[in-house]
Amino acid sequence: MTDGFYRLEWNRGASLESKESAKKKSGWLLYIAAGILLFSALIFLIGKFNRTGLEEKIAAGKPIYFLFHAMNDSGEYEFGLLATLFPSNNRCALYFIHPITSFDDPDDSLDLLKSGAKSSVKSAITDLIDTKPNYTISISSSQWIRIVDLLGGLDVYTDNKTVRSSSEYNREPGVYTMSGQDVYDYTSKIDKKETLDYLERISRQESVVLTLYETLSQKKEFLTTPLLVFAHSLIESDLSKEDFLSLIKFINSRRIQFGISELPGEPMNDPKTKKLYLKTDIARARVAFRKFSKDMNSDVFTDAEFARTEVLNGTEVAGLAKDVRGILSDKRIKVLAADNAWKKGFPKTVVIDRSGNTAIMDRISTVLEKAEVHHVLRKDLGLDTTVVVGSDYEPRK
């Protein structure tokens, strides 16, 4: 009986010790968990405080407005660009401004205002978007040339209608790497000063801006911090060095889908000088801009079934354009026409962006197993995309 009593006491003591041990263990686990939570919160706060101003805006997901001024070295306004970044869906609306735009009278067209053009554009854009642009960037022709050369040139594509030679450069249709001076010559020269000439030139400028994005994407591994810091030193901007680095990091960490439009204006002639200018009514332009922004964020923007695509055979093998047309149709990509290209002998299949809606171009490129993409905008075609079938294409069996 005594032995039983001692065994009972021992078991009770062991049970108490076990409970105490469990309590201590539970307490330590709570301390560890609390420590992990505190450490995680600290890391989060440090990361948040280390964010640049642009990164904060990106995280908020609201539209971010960048206003670009392109000037020549004589101080004349070459074109303006309002880029609206929609970080929540990785899209960017590019809104180009013609240099012959006038917001008041013919004497105030941007190309005549010179240094005053930038403030005139900024004021008009502020009225257009009902707020000041978040960032303003001004770049001269010589600065642009140096930046392009820093990137090793741009691979600019031209077709039989957009290729242009000048006194300095004899160009052929196709793609080749242009130096900074070559690119500037291609995008700035204009033969006549008629409405269609200005429209054709701004299409070349739009094409090159999109080509710049492709180059940044293709060469992102070579875009070192020192190189980007030097590039930032070449521009005039209220975008800080840290924000500039954050911007490049953001656009190179995902595929951005672009859309392009232009500030509307009515072509008119100055009654005194007969000079052509575009009379712009900001109230009407605001309506057009809001529709453009709304369309950019709609599902229709990326729906290739509503897009306008043509397929051209660039080889000697008959039937390839129709074969590709069938492949695209199977993927619900509407093809308006299948025909022969302007020449034969295309070594590679290329997908050419014609309207600035790059979502359609990217979709077709993916369907055709990452076919090469280029930007050659031509509003006269009424198309979104041209597919030129090259000799690398293998027809379906």
PLY file of the C-alpha trace (Angstrom):
ply
format ascii 1.0
element vertex 397
property float x
property float y
property float z
element edge 396
property int vertex1
property int vertex2
end_header
0.00 0.00 0.00
2.88 2.30 0.83
4.50 1.45 -2.48
1.27 2.30 -4.28
1.08 5.65 -2.51
4.65 6.54 -3.54
3.96 5.51 -7.12
0.86 7.73 -7.12
2.85 10.70 -5.77
5.63 10.12 -8.31
3.17 9.98 -11.19
1.49 13.15 -9.96
4.87 14.91 -9.73
5.86 13.75 -13.18
2.56 14.98 -14.53
3.08 18.40 -12.94
6.63 18.60 -14.33
5.30 17.66 -17.78
2.70 20.43 -17.62
5.30 22.98 -16.52
7.58 21.90 -19.38
4.73 22.20 -21.86
3.93 25.69 -20.58
7.56 26.76 -20.95
7.72 25.26 -24.45
4.47 26.97 -25.40
5.78 30.25 -24.05
8.98 29.99 -26.08
6.97 29.26 -29.22
4.89 32.37 -28.63
8.05 34.45 -28.18
9.53 33.02 -31.40
6.31 33.66 -33.34
6.12 37.21 -31.99
9.76 37.75 -32.92
9.18 36.54 -36.48
6.15 38.81 -36.85
8.09 41.77 -35.47
11.02 41.08 -37.81
8.67 40.75 -40.81
6.96 44.02 -39.91
10.34 45.71 -39.57
11.45 44.44 -43.01
8.14 45.63 -44.50
8.52 49.09 -42.97
12.15 49.38 -44.07
11.16 48.37 -47.61
8.33 50.87 -47.57
10.52 53.70 -46.32
13.17 52.79 -48.91
10.71 53.08 -51.79
11.22 55.93 -54.19
8.40 58.36 -54.86
7.68 56.64 -58.16
7.57 53.22 -56.51
4.96 54.54 -54.07
2.86 55.74 -57.00
3.23 52.40 -58.78
2.17 50.54 -55.63
-0.93 52.75 -55.38
-1.97 51.52 -58.84
-3.33 54.85 -60.06
-2.43 56.39 -63.46
0.97 58.11 -63.55
1.51 60.93 -66.05
4.86 61.59 -67.75
5.13 64.62 -70.06
7.99 64.53 -72.59
9.25 67.47 -74.66
11.44 66.72 -77.71
13.42 69.77 -78.81
16.07 70.30 -81.46
19.36 71.96 -80.61
18.05 75.27 -81.97
15.34 75.27 -79.32
12.47 74.43 -81.69
9.72 72.11 -80.50
9.79 68.80 -82.42
6.98 66.91 -80.69
5.38 66.37 -77.31
4.34 63.13 -75.65
2.03 62.49 -72.71
2.67 58.95 -71.47
0.05 57.64 -69.05
1.24 54.56 -67.20
-1.45 52.26 -65.79
0.62 50.15 -63.35
-2.30 47.97 -62.25
-2.62 46.32 -65.68
0.83 46.99 -67.24
-0.47 49.29 -69.96
0.72 52.66 -71.18
-1.17 55.20 -73.30
1.05 57.36 -75.52
-0.54 60.66 -76.55
1.54 62.54 -79.12
1.43 66.30 -79.72
2.23 67.76 -83.15
4.75 70.64 -83.25
2.39 72.74 -85.38
-0.34 72.60 -82.71
-1.79 75.95 -81.63
-3.94 76.40 -78.53
-4.71 80.07 -79.23
-3.83 81.67 -82.57
-1.47 80.83 -85.48
1.33 82.96 -84.02
1.39 80.66 -80.99
1.95 77.33 -82.73
4.50 75.29 -80.78
7.19 75.36 -83.46
7.14 79.18 -83.37
7.10 79.54 -79.58
10.52 77.86 -79.19
11.45 77.92 -75.47
7.94 79.03 -74.55
6.44 75.90 -76.14
7.15 73.70 -73.12
5.15 75.84 -70.70
2.33 76.16 -73.25
2.13 72.37 -73.64
2.30 71.74 -69.90
-0.52 74.20 -69.26
-2.68 72.60 -71.98
-1.97 69.08 -70.73
-2.85 70.12 -67.17
-6.23 71.30 -68.49
-6.57 68.09 -70.49
-6.03 65.65 -67.59
-7.37 67.94 -64.81
-4.12 67.66 -62.86
-0.45 68.46 -63.27
1.72 65.76 -64.88
3.59 63.78 -62.22
6.89 64.12 -64.07
8.21 66.27 -66.91
11.16 65.28 -69.10
12.83 67.44 -71.75
15.37 66.08 -74.19
17.28 67.82 -76.98
18.30 66.24 -80.28
21.97 65.95 -79.26
20.98 64.34 -75.94
18.73 61.89 -77.78
21.55 60.98 -80.18
23.90 60.24 -77.26
21.31 58.07 -75.48
20.67 55.99 -78.62
24.42 55.54 -79.09
24.73 54.47 -75.43
22.26 51.67 -76.21
24.30 50.56 -79.23
21.77 51.98 -81.69
18.15 51.07 -82.47
17.03 48.25 -84.79
14.63 50.28 -86.92
12.41 48.49 -89.44
11.07 50.13 -92.60
8.85 48.84 -95.39
8.60 49.94 -99.01
6.45 52.95 -98.08
8.19 54.18 -94.92
11.83 53.85 -95.99
13.39 57.27 -96.49
16.78 58.29 -97.77
18.40 61.65 -97.12
21.49 63.54 -98.21
23.40 61.73 -95.46
21.84 58.25 -95.47
20.82 55.92 -98.29
18.37 53.45 -96.75
16.76 50.25 -98.04
13.56 48.57 -96.76
14.13 46.10 -93.94
15.74 46.25 -90.53
19.16 47.54 -89.64
20.81 49.09 -86.61
20.71 52.88 -86.80
23.11 55.09 -84.87
21.77 58.02 -82.87
22.42 60.47 -85.70
20.84 58.09 -88.21
17.71 57.70 -86.06
17.40 61.45 -85.58
17.81 62.07 -89.30
15.12 59.48 -90.07
12.59 60.87 -87.59
13.11 64.60 -88.04
13.40 65.24 -91.79
10.34 66.41 -93.69
10.23 67.18 -97.42
7.16 69.37 -97.56
5.14 71.08 -94.87
1.73 69.74 -95.79
-0.75 67.97 -93.49
0.08 64.48 -94.76
3.81 65.13 -94.41
3.42 66.02 -90.74
1.23 62.95 -90.16
3.77 60.71 -91.87
6.64 62.16 -89.83
4.92 61.77 -86.48
4.18 58.14 -87.39
7.93 57.61 -87.81
8.53 59.27 -84.44
5.89 57.06 -82.80
7.45 53.96 -84.38
10.89 54.85 -83.03
9.58 55.52 -79.50
8.10 52.00 -79.47
11.32 50.63 -80.96
13.18 52.26 -78.06
11.04 50.23 -75.66
11.87 47.01 -77.52
15.58 47.87 -77.33
15.41 48.52 -73.58
13.64 45.18 -73.14
16.10 43.24 -75.30
19.19 44.79 -73.69
18.01 44.94 -70.08
20.88 42.72 -68.89
23.36 45.32 -70.17
21.60 48.30 -68.59
23.91 48.66 -65.61
23.28 51.23 -62.90
26.27 53.41 -63.94
25.03 53.46 -67.56
21.49 54.42 -66.50
22.78 57.07 -64.11
24.77 58.58 -66.98
21.70 58.45 -69.26
19.72 60.27 -66.55
22.36 63.01 -66.48
21.70 63.67 -70.18
18.05 64.67 -69.73
16.37 67.64 -68.07
13.73 66.38 -65.66
12.12 66.57 -62.23
12.34 62.78 -62.25
15.06 62.01 -59.70
17.91 59.61 -60.41
16.31 57.06 -58.05
12.91 57.40 -59.73
14.53 57.07 -63.17
16.16 53.79 -62.11
12.83 52.61 -60.64
11.04 53.42 -63.91
13.49 51.41 -66.03
13.32 48.55 -63.53
9.52 48.53 -63.68
9.16 48.56 -67.46
11.83 45.89 -67.87
10.31 43.53 -65.29
7.14 42.93 -67.34
5.74 43.28 -70.85
4.08 46.67 -71.22
1.19 46.95 -73.67
1.05 50.30 -75.48
-1.63 52.24 -77.27
-1.08 55.37 -79.35
-3.19 58.39 -80.17
-2.59 62.05 -81.00
-3.88 65.34 -79.68
-6.62 66.25 -82.19
-6.48 69.47 -84.14
-8.16 71.04 -87.14
-5.77 71.80 -90.04
-5.86 75.51 -90.89
-3.71 78.05 -92.71
-2.55 81.29 -91.17
-4.37 83.97 -93.22
-1.26 86.18 -93.16
1.57 83.73 -93.82
-0.39 80.76 -95.23
1.56 78.58 -92.78
-0.17 75.31 -91.83
-1.12 74.83 -88.18
-3.44 72.61 -86.13
-6.08 74.47 -84.14
-6.76 72.51 -80.95
-9.79 72.92 -78.73
-8.88 71.54 -75.28
-12.51 70.87 -74.33
-12.96 68.62 -77.37
-9.51 67.11 -76.87
-10.43 66.23 -73.27
-13.37 64.14 -74.49
-11.13 62.32 -76.99
-8.43 61.73 -74.38
-10.87 60.27 -71.84
-12.26 57.90 -74.46
-8.72 56.86 -75.41
-7.83 56.18 -71.76
-11.06 54.24 -71.23
-10.45 52.12 -74.34
-6.90 51.41 -73.17
-8.27 49.84 -69.99
-11.04 47.82 -71.64
-11.00 44.17 -72.70
-11.56 45.23 -76.32
-8.05 46.71 -76.36
-6.52 43.23 -76.18
-9.22 41.34 -78.09
-7.68 40.33 -81.42
-11.12 39.36 -82.73
-11.85 43.08 -83.08
-8.43 43.92 -84.51
-7.54 44.48 -88.17
-4.81 42.14 -89.40
-3.38 41.28 -92.82
-1.09 38.36 -93.68
1.40 38.71 -96.55
3.49 35.97 -98.15
7.12 37.05 -98.37
8.38 33.80 -99.95
8.24 31.97 -103.29
6.17 29.16 -101.73
2.51 29.58 -102.64
-0.23 29.34 -100.04
1.71 30.31 -96.91
-0.31 33.46 -96.23
-3.55 31.47 -96.31
-2.01 28.84 -94.04
-1.06 31.46 -91.44
-4.47 33.05 -91.83
-6.02 29.72 -90.86
-3.79 29.41 -87.78
-4.70 32.90 -86.59
-8.41 32.34 -87.25
-8.28 29.19 -85.11
-7.07 31.42 -82.25
-9.91 33.92 -82.79
-7.63 36.49 -84.44
-9.51 38.18 -87.25
-7.59 38.43 -90.54
-8.95 40.84 -93.15
-6.76 39.78 -96.07
-4.11 37.29 -97.19
-1.92 38.39 -100.10
1.64 38.61 -101.40
4.19 40.91 -99.78
5.79 43.85 -101.61
8.79 41.64 -102.32
9.98 38.03 -101.96
12.91 36.65 -100.04
11.98 37.43 -96.43
14.24 35.14 -94.35
12.17 35.48 -91.16
8.50 35.84 -90.32
7.85 39.27 -88.85
4.85 40.76 -87.06
4.60 44.49 -87.80
2.68 46.82 -85.53
0.73 49.29 -87.68
-1.48 51.19 -85.20
0.49 51.33 -81.95
-1.76 48.76 -80.25
1.04 46.43 -79.22
-1.23 43.97 -77.41
-2.43 42.60 -80.76
1.12 42.39 -82.12
2.27 40.49 -79.02
-0.66 38.07 -79.20
0.06 37.20 -82.84
3.79 36.85 -82.14
3.01 34.35 -79.37
0.68 32.31 -81.61
3.41 32.20 -84.27
5.95 30.96 -81.71
7.65 34.23 -80.81
7.94 35.66 -84.31
10.08 38.79 -84.59
8.19 42.03 -83.87
8.69 45.54 -85.27
6.87 48.87 -85.21
6.10 50.59 -88.52
3.02 52.69 -87.90
0.95 53.60 -90.96
-2.44 55.16 -90.37
-3.23 55.10 -94.10
-3.54 51.29 -94.03
-6.33 51.16 -91.46
-4.69 48.11 -89.88
-3.46 47.05 -86.45
-0.97 44.43 -87.62
0.79 43.13 -90.72
2.23 39.61 -90.68
4.89 38.93 -93.31
5.53 35.19 -93.67
9.22 34.39 -94.13
11.10 31.30 -95.30
11.57 30.17 -91.67
7.85 29.35 -91.48
6.91 25.67 -91.70
3.38 25.13 -93.08
0.89 22.92 -91.30
0.73 19.33 -92.45
0 1
1 2
2 3
3 4
4 5
5 6
6 7
7 8
8 9
9 10
10 11
11 12
12 13
13 14
14 15
15 16
16 17
17 18
18 19
19 20
20 21
21 22
22 23
23 24
24 25
25 26
26 27
27 28
28 29
29 30
30 31
31 32
32 33
33 34
34 35
35 36
36 37
37 38
38 39
39 40
40 41
41 42
42 43
43 44
44 45
45 46
46 47
47 48
48 49
49 50
50 51
51 52
52 53
53 54
54 55
55 56
56 57
57 58
58 59
59 60
60 61
61 62
62 63
63 64
64 65
65 66
66 67
67 68
68 69
69 70
70 71
71 72
72 73
73 74
74 75
75 76
76 77
77 78
78 79
79 80
80 81
81 82
82 83
83 84
84 85
85 86
86 87
87 88
88 89
89 90
90 91
91 92
92 93
93 94
94 95
95 96
96 97
97 98
98 99
99 100
100 101
101 102
102 103
103 104
104 105
105 106
106 107
107 108
108 109
109 110
110 111
111 112
112 113
113 114
114 115
115 116
116 117
117 118
118 119
119 120
120 121
121 122
122 123
123 124
124 125
125 126
126 127
127 128
128 129
129 130
130 131
131 132
132 133
133 134
134 135
135 136
136 137
137 138
138 139
139 140
140 141
141 142
142 143
143 144
144 145
145 146
146 147
147 148
148 149
149 150
150 151
151 152
152 153
153 154
154 155
155 156
156 157
157 158
158 159
159 160
160 161
161 162
162 163
163 164
164 165
165 166
166 167
167 168
168 169
169 170
170 171
171 172
172 173
173 174
174 175
175 176
176 177
177 178
178 179
179 180
180 181
181 182
182 183
183 184
184 185
185 186
186 187
187 188
188 189
189 190
190 191
191 192
192 193
193 194
194 195
195 196
196 197
197 198
198 199
199 200
200 201
201 202
202 203
203 204
204 205
205 206
206 207
207 208
208 209
209 210
210 211
211 212
212 213
213 214
214 215
215 216
216 217
217 218
218 219
219 220
220 221
221 222
222 223
223 224
224 225
225 226
226 227
227 228
228 229
229 230
230 231
231 232
232 233
233 234
234 235
235 236
236 237
237 238
238 239
239 240
240 241
241 242
242 243
243 244
244 245
245 246
246 247
247 248
248 249
249 250
250 251
251 252
252 253
253 254
254 255
255 256
256 257
257 258
258 259
259 260
260 261
261 262
262 263
263 264
264 265
265 266
266 267
267 268
268 269
269 270
270 271
271 272
272 273
273 274
274 275
275 276
276 277
277 278
278 279
279 280
280 281
281 282
282 283
283 284
284 285
285 286
286 287
287 288
288 289
289 290
290 291
291 292
292 293
293 294
294 295
295 296
296 297
297 298
298 299
299 300
300 301
301 302
302 303
303 304
304 305
305 306
306 307
307 308
308 309
309 310
310 311
311 312
312 313
313 314
314 315
315 316
316 317
317 318
318 319
319 320
320 321
321 322
322 323
323 324
324 325
325 326
326 327
327 328
328 329
329 330
330 331
331 332
332 333
333 334
334 335
335 336
336 337
337 338
338 339
339 340
340 341
341 342
342 343
343 344
344 345
345 346
346 347
347 348
348 349
349 350
350 351
351 352
352 353
353 354
354 355
355 356
356 357
357 358
358 359
359 360
360 361
361 362
362 363
363 364
364 365
365 366
366 367
367 368
368 369
369 370
370 371
371 372
372 373
373 374
374 375
375 376
376 377
377 378
378 379
379 380
380 381
381 382
382 383
383 384
384 385
385 386
386 387
387 388
388 389
389 390
390 391
391 392
392 393
393 394
394 395
395 396
